[in-house]
Amino acid sequence: MIGQATVVKNAGSHFLLSRLPEWAPFPAVLKGKIRLSGSEATNPVAVGDVVTYEYPEEPSLTHPASIVEVAERKNYVIRKSTNLSRQSHVIAANLDRAFIVVTLYFPEIKLQFLDRILLTCEVYGISATIVLNKVDIFRKEFPEELADFHRIYESAGYPIVETSALTGEGIESLREAIGTGDNGGICLFTGESGVGKSSIIKALDPNLDPKIGDISIAHLQGKHTTSLYEMYPLSTGGFIIDSPGLRGFGLVDLKKDEIGLYFPEMLREMKGCRFTPCTHTHEPDCAVKQAVEEGRISPERYNSYLGMLEEDKKFRV
């Protein structure tokens, strides 16, 4: 028999699928012939992928379904692999929104890391929201740094939701941003380790469990698996994909002369540049450089752009 479902958990060589919007996960494995066929990514199947599967009977742990085909993706978030410079890793696919969780300190934010994720969302047409967690600490201890962060990213056009997983502040606003009921789609939550992604997800829906159904993590882990990507259903509607904390985020399939097109604040200004194309570095009468000088583009974002131009190897923080 043949069916179609969405990947809701990736544990290396083993997966869980569900026929969304129904939430009834069942196990699956990759059929050997498509394991790495036609893909340079370390994972040819990602959470959020819609796949075709075969099964001789109702799938179970002892008789898992076999994934035989991956449908064309409407979008995805991809990064260059941190250990194999020529390979890439698909974080999640077929997203309605992405939420990048950050903290100003504990751990200290790396703006270039955040900018690379935001740029990747722009490339693939994914609406991105910044979630600034632990704001109960920053508002008291670092008010100037908090104001600067808002200046940098709100002027670029990105919404910021301030949250505290500890106090519950901002959780309802975040829930509204995700969407409820039929308006809730598939959302990626990503960010560096220690920023509190899991705590926020639990605050959004206290009923969420680290395990999906009654299937043990031990049965799903592949031989070389070190991290899990998984989707959770929210009781208020929609689905969240939780990704492991990232340490690096290298750009994939992007030419240097294309990078500026995916900085929204630069895109608004570059039509005034004297030369086309313009690298916005050394050319005279560059509208982007003028916007930086006049404060319409933040120096921090412009410096991130310059760093991406110079990048010729994988990015690691």
C-alpha positions in Angstrom: 0.0 0.0 0.0 1.1 3.6 -0.6 0.3 6.7 1.5 1.5 10.3 2.0 2.5 12.0 5.2 4.7 14.7 6.8 7.9 14.0 8.6 7.5 15.0 12.2 10.7 13.6 13.7 14.2 12.9 12.3 16.4 10.6 14.3 19.2 9.9 11.8 18.1 6.9 9.9 14.7 6.6 11.5 11.7 8.9 11.3 8.2 9.5 12.5 5.5 10.5 10.1 2.0 11.8 10.6 -0.8 12.5 8.1 -1.2 16.2 9.1 -3.3 17.9 10.3 -4.1 14.6 12.0 -1.6 13.9 14.8 -1.0 10.1 14.9 2.8 9.5 14.4 4.0 6.2 13.1 7.6 5.0 12.4 9.3 4.9 9.0 12.8 4.3 7.5 14.4 5.5 4.3 14.4 3.1 1.3 18.0 2.6 0.4 17.8 4.0 -3.2 16.9 7.5 -2.1 19.1 7.7 1.0 21.4 10.4 -0.6 20.1 10.3 -4.2 20.6 13.6 -6.0 21.4 15.6 -2.8 24.5 17.1 -1.3 22.8 17.6 2.0 23.7 15.4 4.9 20.0 14.7 5.4 18.0 14.1 2.2 14.8 14.0 4.4 14.0 16.7 6.9 11.3 17.4 9.4 8.4 19.1 7.6 9.0 17.2 4.3 5.9 15.6 2.7 6.9 12.1 1.7 5.3 9.1 -0.1 5.7 5.9 1.8 5.0 2.2 1.3 3.8 -0.2 3.9 2.6 -3.9 3.8 0.4 -3.4 6.8 -0.3 -0.8 9.5 3.2 0.6 10.3 4.7 -0.3 13.7 8.1 -0.4 15.4 8.6 -3.9 14.1 7.2 -3.1 10.6 8.0 0.5 9.8 6.8 2.2 6.7 9.4 2.8 3.9 9.9 6.4 2.6 10.2 6.1 -1.2 9.8 9.7 -2.4 10.2 13.3 -1.1 7.7 15.8 -2.5 9.1 19.1 -3.9 9.5 21.6 -1.0 7.8 25.0 -1.0 10.7 26.3 1.1 13.3 25.2 3.6 16.0 26.5 6.0 19.4 25.2 5.1 22.9 25.8 6.5 26.4 24.7 5.6 27.5 21.7 7.6 29.8 22.6 10.5 31.9 19.5 10.0 31.8 18.9 6.3 32.5 22.2 4.5 31.2 21.0 1.1 28.0 19.6 2.5 24.9 21.2 3.8 22.2 20.4 6.3 18.4 21.0 5.9 17.1 22.2 9.2 13.4 22.0 8.3 11.1 22.2 5.3 7.7 23.6 4.2 7.5 26.3 6.8 4.9 29.0 7.3 7.0 31.0 9.8 10.3 30.9 11.5 11.0 32.1 15.1 14.7 32.7 15.9 15.2 32.7 19.7 18.0 34.8 21.0 19.3 36.3 24.3 21.4 39.4 24.7 23.5 37.6 27.3 23.6 34.2 28.9 24.6 33.2 26.2 25.8 36.4 24.6 24.2 37.1 21.3 26.3 36.9 18.1 24.7 39.3 15.6 26.4 37.8 12.6 25.0 34.4 13.5 21.4 35.9 13.8 21.9 37.8 10.5 22.8 34.6 8.6 19.6 32.9 9.8 17.5 35.9 8.9 19.1 36.1 5.4 18.4 32.5 4.8 14.8 33.0 5.7 14.7 35.9 3.2 16.2 33.8 0.4 13.6 31.1 0.8 10.6 33.4 1.4 10.0 32.4 5.0 8.5 35.0 7.3 10.9 35.5 10.3 10.2 36.8 13.8 12.9 37.3 16.4 12.1 36.0 19.9 14.1 37.8 22.6 14.0 35.6 25.6 15.0 36.3 29.2 13.8 39.8 28.8 13.0 40.0 32.6 16.8 40.1 33.2 17.7 42.4 30.3 15.1 45.1 31.1 16.6 45.6 34.6 20.2 45.0 34.0 20.9 46.0 30.3 18.2 48.6 29.3 20.6 50.4 26.8 21.6 47.1 25.1 17.9 46.1 24.9 17.0 49.4 23.2 20.0 49.1 20.8 18.8 45.6 19.8 15.3 46.9 19.0 16.8 49.7 17.0 18.9 47.4 14.8 16.3 44.9 13.9 13.1 46.8 13.9 14.7 49.4 11.6 15.5 46.4 9.3 11.8 45.4 9.4 11.8 42.4 11.7 9.2 42.0 14.4 10.6 41.2 17.9 8.6 39.4 20.6 10.0 39.8 24.0 9.5 36.8 26.2 10.5 35.3 29.6 10.0 31.6 29.9 10.5 32.0 33.6 7.8 34.6 34.3 5.5 33.8 31.3 5.8 37.3 30.0 5.2 37.6 26.2 4.1 34.0 25.8 0.5 35.0 24.9 1.9 37.5 22.3 4.1 34.7 20.9 1.2 32.4 20.7 -0.7 35.0 18.7 2.2 35.4 16.4 2.3 31.6 15.8 -1.4 31.5 15.0 -4.2 29.6 16.6 -6.9 27.2 15.4 -7.0 26.9 11.6 -4.6 29.8 11.3 -1.8 28.0 13.0 0.8 26.6 10.5 4.1 24.9 10.7 6.7 27.0 12.5 10.4 26.5 13.1 11.9 27.4 16.4 15.7 27.7 16.2 18.6 29.5 17.8 21.8 28.9 19.7 22.1 26.5 22.6 21.1 27.9 26.0 18.7 30.5 24.7 15.6 28.7 26.2 13.8 27.3 23.1 12.5 24.2 24.9 11.4 26.3 27.9 9.5 28.6 25.6 7.8 25.7 23.8 6.7 24.2 27.1 5.4 27.6 28.2 3.4 27.8 25.0 1.8 24.5 25.7 2.4 22.8 29.1 0.9 19.6 27.8 3.7 19.0 25.4 5.8 15.9 26.1 9.4 15.3 24.9 8.3 11.9 23.6 5.8 11.5 20.7 3.1 9.0 21.6 4.4 5.9 23.2 7.4 5.5 21.0 10.7 5.5 22.8 13.6 7.7 21.7 15.8 4.7 22.1 13.9 3.0 19.2 14.4 6.0 16.9 18.0 6.9 17.3 20.3 6.0 14.5 23.7 4.7 15.0 25.4 8.1 14.5 22.7 10.3 15.7 23.8 13.1 18.1 20.7 15.4 17.9 17.0 15.2 17.1 14.7 17.4 15.1 11.0 17.1 15.9 7.6 18.6 15.5 5.1 19.2 18.2 1.4 19.9 17.9 0.1 22.9 19.9 -3.2 22.5 21.7 -4.1 26.0 20.4 -3.5 25.0 16.8 -0.5 24.7 14.5 2.8 22.8 14.8 6.2 23.7 16.1 9.5 22.3 14.9 12.2 22.3 17.6 15.7 22.1 16.4 18.9 21.4 18.4 20.9 24.4 19.4 23.1 25.6 16.6 26.8 26.5 16.9 27.4 27.7 13.3 25.4 28.8 10.3 27.1 28.9 6.9 25.5 30.3 3.8 24.6 27.9 1.0 24.1 28.6 -2.7 24.3 32.3 -2.5 26.6 34.5 -4.8 28.3 37.5 -3.3 26.4 39.9 -5.6 23.1 38.5 -4.4 23.7 38.9 -0.6 22.6 42.6 -0.4 19.2 41.7 -2.0 18.3 39.8 1.1 18.9 42.6 3.6 15.5 44.3 3.5 16.8 47.7 4.6 19.5 47.6 1.9 17.1 46.5 -0.7 15.0 49.6 0.0 18.0 51.9 -0.5 20.0 50.3 -3.3 17.8 51.7 -6.1 19.5 55.0 -5.5 23.0 53.6 -6.1 24.9 55.2 -9.0 26.1 51.8 -10.3 24.2 48.6 -11.0 25.3 46.2 -9.7 26.9 47.8 -6.7 28.8 46.0 -4.0 28.1 48.8 -1.5 31.7 48.8 -0.5 33.9 51.1 -2.6 31.7 52.6 -5.3 31.1 56.3 -5.4 27.5 57.6 -4.9 26.4 54.4 -3.1 22.9 54.9 -1.6 23.5 52.1 0.8 26.6 53.6 2.3 24.9 56.9 2.5 22.0 55.3 4.4 24.5 53.8 6.9 26.0 57.2 7.5 22.6 58.8 7.9 21.4 56.0 10.3 18.7 54.4 8.1 20.8 51.2 8.0 22.5 50.1 11.2 26.3 49.8 11.2 25.9 46.4 12.9 23.8 45.0 10.0 26.1 46.6 7.4 29.1 45.0 9.1 27.4 41.6 9.0 26.9 42.2 5.3 30.6 43.0 4.8 31.5 39.8 6.7 29.3 37.7 4.4 31.1 39.2 1.4 34.4 38.1 2.7 33.2 34.7 3.6 34.9 32.0 1.5 34.7 29.2 4.0 32.1 27.8 6.3 30.9 30.1 9.1 31.4 28.9 12.6 31.1 30.8 15.9 
